[in-house]
């Protein structure tokens, strides 16, 4: 059965609540931008032209932050029909095998995310098709901008080191795209944590697929009390 996640240290508590706050704020800002745009469009025949692009970027941030958070709190759903047919020993072997495969997948995601983002951030991509083989010379693309999102004045200090002193007319792409390496690195870290817990016997699997059963049990319990 799935268990409620409870941080064990003060640092873990701070990180956990920072993640939850970031996810909540991202969702709230998305909702606010969409709501304001609807009001502006239908009441004032006007709109924030950058609203759609900003919402799409925030949605990507929400997904990439949420996937690692869901691994941590075992909120992902999975099919355990095969696991239910085998004994505890084989179930543990399958859990470890799935953890290894997920680690490999997350590592490939991380490499791909870095190689995609690196040019926009003025960094070098990694060589090698699957495994990084050092860094390779990469064309600097830090001058690329988003389509419509305006450049905030309080970020003008990055124009010197990132854009050779040239002014950005729009928000540079390396800022919203940063969630790609960050989110995939956090996913790799969370899967590594979960894999270690499986090896130590603190966790049975990477995912939990019993949320629907628990919801039914809770409703049945509430009805019984009535």
C-alpha positions in Angstrom: 0.0 0.0 0.0 1.1 3.5 -0.6 2.5 5.4 2.4 2.3 9.1 3.2 5.7 10.7 2.6 7.2 12.2 5.8 10.6 14.0 5.7 13.0 12.6 8.3 15.3 15.6 8.7 14.9 19.4 8.8 16.7 19.7 5.5 14.4 17.1 4.0 11.4 19.0 5.4 12.6 22.2 3.8 13.3 20.6 0.4 9.9 18.8 0.5 8.0 22.0 1.2 10.0 24.0 -1.3 9.1 21.5 -4.0 5.4 21.6 -3.0 5.4 25.4 -3.0 7.1 25.6 -6.4 4.6 23.2 -7.9 1.6 25.1 -6.3 2.9 28.5 -7.4 3.5 27.3 -10.9 0.0 25.9 -11.2 -1.4 29.1 -9.6 0.5 31.4 -12.0 -0.7 29.4 -14.9 -4.3 29.7 -13.8 -4.0 33.4 -13.1 -2.5 34.2 -16.5 -5.2 32.1 -18.3 -8.0 33.7 -16.2 -6.7 37.3 -16.8 -6.3 36.6 -20.5 -9.9 35.4 -20.8 -11.2 38.5 -19.0 -9.1 40.8 -21.1 -10.2 39.1 -24.4 -13.9 38.9 -23.8 -14.5 42.0 -21.7 -11.9 44.5 -23.0 -11.2 43.0 -26.5 -7.5 42.8 -25.5 -5.0 40.1 -24.5 -1.5 39.6 -23.2 0.2 38.3 -26.3 2.8 36.5 -24.2 0.3 34.7 -22.1 0.0 31.5 -24.2 3.8 31.0 -24.4 4.2 31.7 -20.7 1.5 29.2 -19.9 3.1 26.5 -22.1 6.5 27.1 -20.4 5.0 26.9 -16.9 3.2 23.7 -17.9 6.5 22.2 -18.9 8.0 23.3 -15.5 5.0 21.8 -13.7 5.4 18.4 -15.5 9.2 18.2 -15.1 9.1 19.2 -11.4 6.1 17.0 -10.7 7.6 13.8 -12.2 10.4 13.7 -9.7 8.2 14.7 -6.8 5.8 11.9 -7.7 8.6 9.4 -7.6 9.6 10.7 -4.1 6.1 10.4 -2.6 5.2 7.2 -4.7 2.3 9.0 -6.5 2.9 7.4 -9.9 0.5 4.7 -10.9 1.6 1.3 -12.1 0.3 -2.1 -13.1 1.3 -4.8 -10.7 -0.6 -7.7 -12.2 2.7 -9.7 -12.7 4.1 -8.8 -9.3 0.9 -10.2 -7.7 1.6 -13.6 -9.3 5.1 -14.1 -7.9 6.5 -14.6 -4.5 8.3 -12.0 -2.3 11.8 -13.1 -3.6 11.0 -12.8 -7.3 9.0 -9.6 -6.5 12.1 -8.0 -5.0 14.2 -9.1 -8.0 11.8 -7.6 -10.4 11.7 -4.4 -8.4 15.5 -4.1 -8.5 15.5 -4.8 -12.2 12.9 -2.1 -12.8 14.9 0.3 -10.7 18.0 -0.3 -12.8 16.1 0.2 -16.0 14.5 3.4 -14.7 18.0 4.7 -13.7 19.3 4.0 -17.2 16.3 5.8 -18.7 16.6 8.8 -16.4 20.3 9.0 -17.1 19.7 9.1 -20.9 17.0 11.7 -20.3 19.5 13.8 -18.4 22.2 13.5 -21.0 19.7 14.5 -23.8 18.3 17.4 -21.7 21.8 18.8 -21.0 22.9 18.5 -24.6 19.7 20.3 -25.7 20.0 23.1 -23.1 23.8 23.6 -23.2 24.0 25.7 -26.4 21.3 28.0 -25.1 23.2 28.5 -21.8 26.5 29.0 -23.5 27.9 25.7 -22.4 29.3 22.7 -24.3 27.4 19.6 -25.2 28.6 16.1 -24.2 30.1 13.8 -26.8 29.0 10.2 -27.2 25.8 8.7 -28.4 24.7 7.1 -25.2 27.3 7.8 -22.5 29.0 11.2 -22.1 32.5 11.1 -23.6 33.7 14.5 -22.4 32.6 17.8 -23.8 32.6 18.9 -27.4 32.9 22.3 -29.0 29.4 23.7 -29.3 28.0 26.8 -31.0 26.9 29.4 -28.5 23.2 30.1 -28.8 22.7 32.1 -25.7 21.3 35.0 -27.8 18.2 33.0 -28.7 15.1 34.6 -27.3 11.5 33.4 -26.6 8.9 34.5 -29.1 6.7 36.9 -27.1 7.7 37.0 -23.4 9.2 40.4 -22.5 12.6 40.7 -20.9 12.3 41.8 -17.2 14.5 44.8 -16.4 15.7 43.2 -13.2 17.3 40.5 -15.3 19.3 42.9 -17.5 22.5 42.0 -15.5 22.8 38.7 -17.5 23.2 40.5 -20.8 26.9 41.1 -20.2 28.1 37.6 -19.4 25.5 35.8 -21.5 24.9 38.0 -24.6 28.2 39.8 -25.0 26.7 43.0 -23.7 23.9 43.0 -26.2 20.4 43.8 -25.0 17.7 41.1 -25.0 14.4 42.2 -26.5 12.7 39.1 -25.2 13.4 36.7 -22.4 16.3 34.5 -23.4 15.5 30.8 -24.0 18.1 29.4 -21.7 16.1 30.6 -18.6 12.8 28.7 -19.3 14.7 25.8 -20.9 16.8 25.3 -17.7 14.1 23.1 -16.3 15.1 20.4 -18.8 18.5 19.5 -17.2 17.3 20.5 -13.7 14.1 18.4 -13.8 15.8 15.4 -15.3 18.7 15.6 -12.8 16.2 15.7 -10.0 14.3 12.7 -11.5 17.6 10.7 -11.7 18.3 11.6 -8.1 14.8 10.6 -6.9 15.0 7.3 -8.7 18.4 6.7 -7.2 17.0 7.3 -3.7 14.1 5.0 -4.3 16.4 2.3 -5.7 18.6 2.5 -2.6 15.5 2.2 -0.4 14.5 -0.9 -2.4 17.9 -2.5 -1.9 17.8 -1.8 1.8 14.3 -3.2 2.1 12.6 0.1 3.0 10.5 0.1 -0.1 8.9 -2.6 -2.2 8.7 -0.9 -5.6 9.2 2.4 -7.4 5.5 3.0 -8.0 2.3 2.3 -6.2 -0.9 1.2 -8.0 -3.3 1.0 -5.1 -4.6 4.6 -4.9 -8.0 3.6 -6.4 -8.4 0.7 -3.9 -7.5 3.1 -1.0 -10.1 5.6 -2.3 -12.8 3.0 -2.4 -11.9 1.8 1.1 -12.0 5.3 2.5 -15.5 5.9 1.0 -16.7 2.5 2.2 -15.4 3.5 5.7 -17.2 6.8 5.6 -20.4 5.2 4.5 -20.2 2.7 7.3 -19.9 5.5 9.8 -23.1 7.1 8.4 
